[in-house]
Amino acid sequence: MFRREAKSVEEVLISHFGPDGETSNSGNRQGQLQNLVHSIDTTRPDYCTRLLLGQTILALNAYRRYASALYTKKRRCPGLG
């Protein structure tokens, strides 16, 4: 796996479980991870593309249940989850 792919998968997991202190996009969940920031800045122009790459890698390797992005600081991205 290349670094870009690994960072994308890492970001999907962060956006699924949520960084500490962040509220989910729906507003009803608190983040579970000790991460204080996202692996990839949600304001980057390529954020949604990178998120989709990570979601695809997880889905192709039988981890689709972790592909949903619940913590994206309200950034809307088309994706698998």
Summary of the structure (lengths in Angstrom):
residues: 81
radius of gyration: 11.4
end to end distance: 22.1
largest distance: 34.5
contacts: 234
relative contact order: 0.25
helix: 40%
strand: 5%
